[in-house]
Amino acid sequence: MEVKKFPLAGLIEFTPRVFADDRGVFFETFCERLMAEAGADAQWVQDNQSNSKKGVLRGLHFQRPPHAQAKLVRVGQGRAFDVAVDLRQDSPTYGQHQMVELTAHKANMLYIPAGFAHGFMALEDNTIFIYKCSDYYAPATEGGLRWDDADLGINWGTEVHPLVSGKDNELPAFKDFVSPF
């Protein structure tokens, strides 16, 4: 697997070797040893999957301690812009974000450590988004930030208003956010 690190410490993109022939494709989606050596050493307890239409935007979400989650995300079908926002108060990249295009064709994955908000936007119909989580879903600890917050400055790459849940449209602005991380 190819390993790529980003200026936001802890974010890691993994791109596996994809073996293709006339039968189809094969690739490794998880390797605990390699990922731990690269710094993605979370213990996974839950897998989630969503299917989204083109233009659906989900996020920016996180869980507060003691149920903060690291995530390992990938696209099983289609394409998505994936975004992680650093919410770690003592981080030199606090409030900054990283966007990675995840595609089923490339089979790349993004490791997002605890202390980041996370969201994605589907770029194709029937985009299947798959993620591993290091802690169980705990509704009492969930939080989030507005996907279109001007202070975060995320360019989702669309001129059309994405399809966003009512809940996500009610999330607070970054300027009003007090980080628990």
N, C-alpha and C positions, 0 to 999 in steps of 0.2 A: 504494500500500500504506500502511496505517496502521502507525505505528511507536510502540511503547510501551516505555519503559525502566523499570527496577525499582531499588529501593534497593541491591540487590546489583549493584555496578558491573559492566557488561559483558553482563548478561542483557538480551536484547531480544526482544520479541514482535512479530512481523510478521503483519498480517492483511490479505490481499489483497482487492480488490474482486472479488466473485463475480458473474459475469454469467449469469443464468438465464433460460431461455425454455422453450417446450414441447419443445425438442430435448434439453434437459439443461442442463449448466453448463460454464462456462469460467472459469479464473482462472490468474494467473501464480504459479508455485510458487518461482521463483528469479529474482532480478534483482541481478547482481553489483554494478552501479553504485550502486543504491539502498541495498543492504545494507552496502556498504563505507562509504558516506556516513554511515550510521547507527552505524557502529562494528563491524560484523560483517564484517571484511575477511579472513577465513580463505581459504586456497586449498584447495579440496576435492579429495580423492584417492580416496575410497571411499564408496559408498552401501550401506546395509544396510536390510533390511526384515524385520519379524517379523509373525506372525499369532498373536493370543492370545485365549483364552477370557476371558469376564468373570471378574474376580477374580484374574487372573494378574498378579503383581508381578515386575518385572525390575529389579534394581539393589540397591544404589547402586554404580555402576561408574565407573572412571576408568583412564587409563593414565598412568604416571609419565614424566617427562622421561627420555630425549630423545624419547619417542614420545607425549607428551601430546597429547590431541585436543580441538579445538573441535568442536562438533556443531551442526547445524541440524536440528531434529526437527519432525515433523508427523504427523498421523493421516490416512491415506488412506481409511479406512473405520472407522466407530465413534467411540468417545470414550475418552480416557485422562486420568488425572491425571498430569502430568509434574512431576518434582521435580529441582531443582538445588541442591546444597549447596556453599557457598563453602569451598574448602580452601586458599586463598591465605593463607599465614602472616601477611603484612604487611597484609592487608585488614582494614578496620574491621568488616566483616561476616563475618569468619572463623567458621565453624561454623554460620552461619545458612543458612536454606533459603528457596526460593521455589517455590510450587506454582502451576501454570497448567493449566487444563483445556483440552486440545487436542481439537478435534472436526473430523470430516470436513465437517460442514455449514458450520461457520464458516471452515474452511480455514486456521486460524491456525497459526503456526510459532513455535518458540522457538530463539533462538540462545544457545548455552551455550559461553562461551570455555573454553580450557584452564585447568585449575586448579579445576575443579568436579567433584564426583561427580554422577552422573546416574542416575535411575531413573524408571520409570513403572508405573502400574497400569491395566489394561484395565477399562473400565466397561461394556463390552458384549461379547457374543460376536463373534468374527471381527473384532476390532479389528486393523487393519493399521497398524503403526507404521513410519514411514520416516525414516531419518536419514542425513545427509551427515556425513562425518568428515574432519578436516584432516590426519590421519596414518593410516597403515595399521595394521591390527590387529597388535599385537606382544605375544604371550602372556607373554613374560618380564617385561613392564612393567605388566601389568594388576594392578589393585587394587580395593578396594571397602570399603564400610562396611555394617554391619547396617542393614537397611531399617526395623527397629523399635526402633532405639536410643533410649532414653529421653532421653539428653542432646541428641539432635537434635530431638526433640519433633515429628516429622512426623505430622500427622493425615491418614492416607490416606482418611478418610471412610468407613470400613467397620467394622461390628461383627463381621463374619465374618473369620476368619483367611484371608488371601489365599493363593493357590497360588504358592509360591516354590520355586525350585530348591534342591537340597541344597547346592550350591556357595554360593548367596547366603545361605543360613541359617548358613553357617560363617564368614561375613565378620566381621572384628574390630569391636569397639566403638569409638566415637569417642574415648573417654577413653584408649584404648591406641594411638591413631593418631599417627604422626609424619609430618607433611605433607612431601612432597617438592617442594611448590610454593612 
